Every structure is written in structure tokens, then in C-alpha cells.
Amino acid sequence: MTGPLYWLWHNWAIFGDPLWFYRGPYSAKAIFAAQASRLGWTTFVVGHPLSALAWATLTVAVVAGPIVVACAAGGLVVRVVTRRRAVVADASAALVLVPFAFLVWSLFRGEVQIYPFAAVALLNVRYGVPHVAAVALLLPSLAIGRRARAVLVGLALLVALQYAALLLEGPSQLAVVQEAVRNSRNAAPWRDRAQLAAWIAAHPPDGLVLMNGGDFGPVVAESGLTFRQVVHEGTREWNEWRASGDLPTGVTMAVARDGDDVWTAVHADPSFVRVYERGELGAWIRPK
């Protein structure tokens, strides 16, 4: 309980809302809403439990392999049928299915979106990874009866063939790996962040840097900065600035992206451009 309670307190202490992670601008729901024009088609699962269940199962199949997932589903059915009188005794084992049920619920509620087609695009396929453990635990349930040993051997061969097929083109081609590659190093926003990090590294600030930590978090480490040098939305100075409009003392660089809080404040404050000079890639520097 300590971890979840701390997380709620963390959100309350910094953002004034214990559920900020759930309904804030970086929540899955908010990201979905921001990308509605591109991902609106995924709303077909919202409000439709069977569609949500099928989509969640497809996501796990993309990660673990369709044959393995099908066998695991069969194992679940066999276990329920053969142990129907001992279902209460199996209640604790059913906890392994809770994360999957939560994924289905999240899809049903429209709080997450998944795009699992490698041929077109990949988004949040990694949501299928936590359920691989449940798949592995359910597989042996097929091996019941006199031919249990033969079934186990067959399952072992199926699993081996499944992962040989998945790894045929190398681990780097797995969907969960390709998702990160396509949406990071191969995506234009990430290339822009890399250029920004290189520029900041070549023009190190003399004081604090004002930037949105959600968008520019990766820039901090890549540019050689530390978060002690950054005034971001997780700091007291940021909240004071947002409330008063006065830049925190010691800020010598501001980094903004079109439409974010820093960008809006910069363009709404005429005195800012008189004090700071425009650099490159959305950065402003206060001359020495």
C-alpha cells in the first residue's frame, strides 16, 4: 500500500490533485483526446465490452504470439471446467488475470488507445507485455489427464515454433521494440528534441532553465543538464510563476514548444522579449 499512497500524495503535493496522473494533461485519456483526429477510429471499442476484450486479446497476441495466446485461452477454459467444484480454491490464482481485466476496462472506458498493426503503425503495444506471465501460467492447464506428458511436449514445441517465428527477423523487429523505435528516434518530434539537446549542450545556461518537463524531459539528460537546473511543472517555482506571471529568480534560459505554457507566457509578456534574446529551436537566452 505504501507505493500507491505515496503516488497519490506525490500528485497532490506537486499538482494539487491526487488524481492528476489520471486526469491531467499527460494522462492516457488526455493524450487520447489530443490525438482524436488521428486515432478517432479506435473509439469503436469504447462502450463495447466484447470489442474491448477482443482488442486487448489481440494486443497480447501481438506480444506473446497468437498460437501461445490461443493455447493459454484453452488452458483457462480447461481449468475452469475441470476444477469447477474447486473454483473458490483457485480464486487467488485468478489474481493473475486482474491486470488483463483492467486493460479491457480501460479500453471499454476509452481511457487508453492501442494500435497493434506493425504494417501501418504501432502505439501502446507494450500494454500487452504485463500479461505474458498470465499466458505462461495458463498454458500448462491444457496438460490434464492421461496424456498430460504428451500434451506438455506438444505445447513446448508450439511455444518454440511460435517464438522462432517471432524472432525470425531478429529481436529488433519485435512489435514492442519497433514501437519504441518508430515513435522515438524515427519520429520528427524526437529528432527535434535531439537537435535542441545538442544546441543547449553547445550553449550551456548560466542559471536555471524554464521548460515543460513533460515534453522536454529527454532533453534534460541529453543536453547535460540536471533537473536541479530546470524549473518545470513539478517544481514549486513553476507553480508560483504560473500564479503570478513573474519569472523565477535565476532563470537565464526558457525553452518552449508551440502552444505550451512557456510559449503562451512568452508571447503574452512584451517585457520578456526585451530581456531575453531568441536562440534556436524554441529557446530564449538572457544575455549576460
PyMOL commands that set and color helices and strands:
alter all, ss='L'
color gray80, all
select helices_A, chain A and resi 2-15+20-23+28-34+36-45+49-64+66-82+84-86+93-109+125-142+148-166+171-173+175-183+188-202+213-223+227-229+236-244+261-268+270-275
alter helices_A, ss='H'
color red, helices_A
select strands_A, chain A and resi 115-117+121-123+208-210+230-231+251-255+277-278+283-285
alter strands_A, ss='S'
color yellow, strands_A
deselect
rebuild
show_as cartoon
